[in-house]
Amino acid sequence: MSRTNVFSRLENGNQYRFDDKSSASNRFNLETIFDFSNLQPRVQTHLKNVYTCVLVSVICATLGVYLSMTDWFNYPRLAIFASIITTIRVDPQIVMTAFLLTTTMFACLTLSALVTRKRTYLYLGGILGTGTSIMLLLSLMNIFGRSQLIFNINLHFGLVIVCGYILYDTQLIVERTSNGDMNYVKHAILLFIDMVDLFVRILIILFENSQSKNKKSNNR
């Protein structure tokens, strides 16, 4: 067989591979995002129970906040909690924006962790542990320093760490479920804590930005 024929066959083979890849990319649609065929059926069922519990927890938390703000629900028996309840007046638009951003980010991160066939996010455990230690150190430093810069660094760095924990915990739940851990309540609490932490940090960031804009407008 001549060299020319070999090279021509190789070129044709590479061309076919390129055409296959390009056609596969052209066939991309939204169904690919929600393709969970890589997960076992029992894992899919378990995840449905987990996210149902997360949804119920979010609804109950929202309802609890709403009822605590109404006068008719403040029974005398709740007076013992008066010393630990603080009322923070925040613009409702900021709260709604924070809630929508939290829901969107949580959904995107969760889908990213579920769709990928490789459990690469499980290797984030060590990095997230180190990041959490750094956040704790910054918080301890800020107790004595009272620095706004350290507070902002800790706040935004913590937001990145929380996003990493959502990816890590989601794949950790899938891995544990594959190994027989079917406690969906425990797994739902784990994700709910991540979601609340994400919401609080986004809310504080939006509130800080709103406060800085108000100060600039007042100084003019």
N, C-alpha and C positions, 0 to 999 in steps of 0.2 A: 504494500500500500504506500503511495507517494505521500510526501510531506504536505503537498497542496491539498490532497483529499482529507488528511487528518485535520489540518487547520480549518478547512471549510466546515467540517463536521462540528468541530469545537465551537466555531463562531455561530453555527446554526443552533447548537444546543444552548449557548448562552443567550441567543436571541429569544428562544422559546421560553427560557426561564424568566427573562425580562418581561416578555409578553404576559406570562402567567401572573407575575407579581403586579403588573400594571392593571390587568383585568380584575385581580382580586381586590386591589385598592378601589377600583371603580365600582365594585359591588358592595362597598361599605355602606351600611345603613344603621339606623338606630337599633335594629334588632341585635346587632353585635354587642352593643353596650349592655343589654339585658340578657345576654346569653350566659346562663349559669349551668350549662351542661357539664362543665368540668367538676361540678360539685356532686357528691353522692346524694341520692334521693332522701336519705334520712337526714343528711346535713341541710338540705333545702327545707325540709319540714321543720327542723330545729330552728333554722334562721327565721322562718315565718313566725314561730312562737316568740322568738327573742324580740324581733322588731315590733310585733304586736304589743308585747309588754312595754317596750320603750315608748310606743305611741300612747298607750294608756297612761304611762307615767307622766308624759308631757302634758296630756290633757288634765290629769289630776293636779299637777303642779300649777298649771295655768288657772284652773278653777279655784285652787286654794288661795292663790295670790289675789284673785278677783274677790273672793268672799272675805278675805282678811281686810280688804279696803272698804267694805260696806259696813255701815253702822248697825244695820239690823242683825248682823251675824255676830256682833261682839257681845257674846253672853258674859255674864259676870264670872262664870267659871274659867273664862280665859284671862281673867285679870292677873293671874299669877305669872303670865308670860309678858306682862307689860314692861318689865325691866329689860327684856332681851329683844323686844320688837322695836325696830327703828323705821321711821317713815322717810323714804327718800323720794323727793319730788323730781321726777325726770320727765322730759318732754315725751309724750306718748308716741310721737313719730320716731324718736330715737329708739324706743323700746321695740316698736314694730320693725324698724329697719334692722336692728340687731337680731331679732327673731328670724326674719327672712334670710339674712346672711348666714346665720347659724344653720338653719335648715338646709340651705343650698350647699354650704361647705360640707356639712355632715353627710349629705346624700352623695356628693361627688367623691369624697374620700372613701365612703363605704363601698360605692360601686367600683372604684379603682382597686380596692383591696379584694373584692369578691370576684371580679372578672378575670384578673390575672391568674394564670395557671401555676405560676411559681410562687412559693411562699417566701419571697425575698424580704418582705417587710418584717418578718420575724427576727431578722438580724438587726433591726433597729433597737432591740431591747437594751443593749449596752450603751448605745448613743443616747437614748432617752433617759436612762438612769443617770448618766453623767450630766446631761442637761438639767435634770431635776435637781441634782446636787448643786449645780451652779446657780440655779434659781434660788435655792434655799440659802446659799452663801450671800447672794445679792440682797435677799430679804433681811438677813441678819445685819449686813452692813448698813442697810438703809434705816434700820431701827435707831442707830446711833448717828448716822450722817444726815438723815432727812433730806436726801438729794432727789430733786425731781428728775434729773437725768438718769440716775440709777433706777428710779421707779419706772420710767418709760422704757428703759432697756429691758428690765425684768418683765414688763407687761408684754411687749412685742415679742421678746424671745420666748416667753411662756406660751404665746399664741402658736408659735411654730412647734413647740414641744407638744402641745395639746393635739395639733393636727397629726403629728407623728404617732401619738398614742392611739388616735382613732384608727389609723392604718394598722398599727401593731396589734391592738386589741381585737380588731375584726378578724384578722388572719389567725390570731391566737385562739379565738373562739371556734373558728372552722377546724383548726388542727386538733383542739381538745375534743370537739364533737366527733371527729373522725376516729379518735382513740377511745370513744365510749362515754365521754362526759356530756350528759344530756340535761344538765341543770340549767334550763333556759332562764330561770328567774335570776340566778347569779350572773349570768352573762348579760342579761338585760340591764341589771343594775350597773355593771361595769361600763356599758356603753352610755347609759343615762348620765353617769357621773362625768364622762368625757364631754357629753353634749352640754351639760350645765356649765362646766368649766369653760368651754368654748364660748357659750353665750355670755357669760359674765365678763370675759376678757374683751369680747367684741363690744359689749355695752359700755364698758369703761373707756375703751378707745374712742368710741363715737361721742361719749359724754365729754371726754377731755377735749376733743376737737371742737365740739360745740361751745364749750366754755372759753377756749382760746379765741374763737371767732367773735364771741360776744365781748370779750375784753378788748379786742382790736377795734371793734365797731364803737365801743364806748370811749376809747381813747381818741377817736377822730373828732 
